Amino acid sequence: MTKKVLPWIKNKYALTVLFFFFWILTFESTNVFRLFEYRQTIEQYEDEIELYKAKIVTTKNDIEELKDPVLLEKFAR
């Protein structure tokens, strides 16, 4: 196995490519870790959007109910 790995270590092009990928994946502004954090934040915001949409529907239904004078008077008392 060391015979297969040793030529890779000696190849300057392979080392350059490996270093480049390592640099991109860890040190750039859009590295893998930040992309994972961004994905979690997006999912959290999507959940909040669904929650607010449900609240909007509930509020619209309450407004429609209050248009009835009898229910409006009941709510006011």
CNS distance restraints for C-alpha pairs under 8 A (distance, minus, plus):
assign (resid   1 and name CA) (resid   5 and name CA) 6.52 0.50 0.50
assign (resid   2 and name CA) (resid   6 and name CA) 5.80 0.50 0.50
assign (resid   3 and name CA) (resid   7 and name CA) 7.17 0.50 0.50
assign (resid   4 and name CA) (resid   8 and name CA) 7.36 0.50 0.50
assign (resid   5 and name CA) (resid   9 and name CA) 6.55 0.50 0.50
assign (resid   6 and name CA) (resid  10 and name CA) 6.39 0.50 0.50
assign (resid   7 and name CA) (resid  11 and name CA) 6.11 0.50 0.50
assign (resid   8 and name CA) (resid  14 and name CA) 6.39 0.50 0.50
assign (resid   8 and name CA) (resid  15 and name CA) 7.56 0.50 0.50
assign (resid   9 and name CA) (resid  14 and name CA) 7.50 0.50 0.50
assign (resid   9 and name CA) (resid  15 and name CA) 6.68 0.50 0.50
assign (resid  10 and name CA) (resid  15 and name CA) 7.92 0.50 0.50
assign (resid  11 and name CA) (resid  15 and name CA) 6.40 0.50 0.50
assign (resid  12 and name CA) (resid  16 and name CA) 6.07 0.50 0.50
assign (resid  13 and name CA) (resid  17 and name CA) 6.19 0.50 0.50
assign (resid  14 and name CA) (resid  18 and name CA) 6.11 0.50 0.50
assign (resid  15 and name CA) (resid  19 and name CA) 6.00 0.50 0.50
assign (resid  16 and name CA) (resid  20 and name CA) 6.05 0.50 0.50
assign (resid  17 and name CA) (resid  21 and name CA) 6.23 0.50 0.50
assign (resid  18 and name CA) (resid  22 and name CA) 6.10 0.50 0.50
assign (resid  19 and name CA) (resid  23 and name CA) 6.04 0.50 0.50
assign (resid  20 and name CA) (resid  24 and name CA) 6.17 0.50 0.50
assign (resid  21 and name CA) (resid  25 and name CA) 6.01 0.50 0.50
assign (resid  22 and name CA) (resid  26 and name CA) 6.13 0.50 0.50
assign (resid  23 and name CA) (resid  27 and name CA) 5.38 0.50 0.50
assign (resid  23 and name CA) (resid  28 and name CA) 6.87 0.50 0.50
assign (resid  24 and name CA) (resid  28 and name CA) 5.36 0.50 0.50
assign (resid  24 and name CA) (resid  31 and name CA) 6.48 0.50 0.50
assign (resid  25 and name CA) (resid  31 and name CA) 4.95 0.50 0.50
assign (resid  25 and name CA) (resid  32 and name CA) 5.51 0.50 0.50
assign (resid  26 and name CA) (resid  31 and name CA) 5.33 0.50 0.50
assign (resid  26 and name CA) (resid  32 and name CA) 6.68 0.50 0.50
assign (resid  26 and name CA) (resid  33 and name CA) 7.56 0.50 0.50
assign (resid  27 and name CA) (resid  31 and name CA) 6.32 0.50 0.50
assign (resid  29 and name CA) (resid  34 and name CA) 7.92 0.50 0.50
assign (resid  30 and name CA) (resid  34 and name CA) 6.09 0.50 0.50
assign (resid  30 and name CA) (resid  35 and name CA) 6.40 0.50 0.50
assign (resid  31 and name CA) (resid  35 and name CA) 6.29 0.50 0.50
assign (resid  32 and name CA) (resid  36 and name CA) 6.27 0.50 0.50
assign (resid  33 and name CA) (resid  37 and name CA) 6.37 0.50 0.50
assign (resid  34 and name CA) (resid  38 and name CA) 6.02 0.50 0.50
assign (resid  35 and name CA) (resid  39 and name CA) 6.15 0.50 0.50
assign (resid  36 and name CA) (resid  40 and name CA) 6.40 0.50 0.50
assign (resid  37 and name CA) (resid  41 and name CA) 6.24 0.50 0.50
assign (resid  38 and name CA) (resid  42 and name CA) 6.12 0.50 0.50
assign (resid  39 and name CA) (resid  43 and name CA) 6.26 0.50 0.50
assign (resid  40 and name CA) (resid  44 and name CA) 6.22 0.50 0.50
assign (resid  41 and name CA) (resid  45 and name CA) 6.22 0.50 0.50
assign (resid  42 and name CA) (resid  46 and name CA) 6.15 0.50 0.50
assign (resid  43 and name CA) (resid  47 and name CA) 6.31 0.50 0.50
assign (resid  44 and name CA) (resid  48 and name CA) 6.39 0.50 0.50
assign (resid  45 and name CA) (resid  49 and name CA) 6.16 0.50 0.50
assign (resid  46 and name CA) (resid  50 and name CA) 6.40 0.50 0.50
assign (resid  47 and name CA) (resid  51 and name CA) 6.34 0.50 0.50
assign (resid  48 and name CA) (resid  52 and name CA) 6.18 0.50 0.50
assign (resid  49 and name CA) (resid  53 and name CA) 6.11 0.50 0.50
assign (resid  50 and name CA) (resid  54 and name CA) 6.28 0.50 0.50
assign (resid  51 and name CA) (resid  55 and name CA) 6.36 0.50 0.50
assign (resid  52 and name CA) (resid  56 and name CA) 6.12 0.50 0.50
assign (resid  53 and name CA) (resid  57 and name CA) 6.36 0.50 0.50
assign (resid  54 and name CA) (resid  58 and name CA) 6.32 0.50 0.50
assign (resid  55 and name CA) (resid  59 and name CA) 6.09 0.50 0.50
assign (resid  56 and name CA) (resid  60 and name CA) 6.09 0.50 0.50
assign (resid  57 and name CA) (resid  61 and name CA) 6.24 0.50 0.50
assign (resid  58 and name CA) (resid  62 and name CA) 6.29 0.50 0.50
assign (resid  59 and name CA) (resid  63 and name CA) 6.21 0.50 0.50
assign (resid  60 and name CA) (resid  64 and name CA) 6.24 0.50 0.50
assign (resid  61 and name CA) (resid  65 and name CA) 6.28 0.50 0.50
assign (resid  62 and name CA) (resid  66 and name CA) 6.31 0.50 0.50
assign (resid  63 and name CA) (resid  67 and name CA) 6.60 0.50 0.50
assign (resid  64 and name CA) (resid  68 and name CA) 7.61 0.50 0.50
assign (resid  65 and name CA) (resid  71 and name CA) 6.82 0.50 0.50
assign (resid  65 and name CA) (resid  72 and name CA) 7.84 0.50 0.50
assign (resid  66 and name CA) (resid  71 and name CA) 5.87 0.50 0.50
assign (resid  66 and name CA) (resid  72 and name CA) 4.94 0.50 0.50
assign (resid  66 and name CA) (resid  75 and name CA) 7.91 0.50 0.50
assign (resid  67 and name CA) (resid  71 and name CA) 7.71 0.50 0.50
assign (resid  67 and name CA) (resid  72 and name CA) 6.77 0.50 0.50
assign (resid  68 and name CA) (resid  72 and name CA) 6.08 0.50 0.50
assign (resid  69 and name CA) (resid  73 and name CA) 6.09 0.50 0.50
assign (resid  70 and name CA) (resid  74 and name CA) 6.25 0.50 0.50
assign (resid  71 and name CA) (resid  75 and name CA) 6.02 0.50 0.50
assign (resid  72 and name CA) (resid  76 and name CA) 6.07 0.50 0.50
assign (resid  73 and name CA) (resid  77 and name CA) 6.31 0.50 0.50
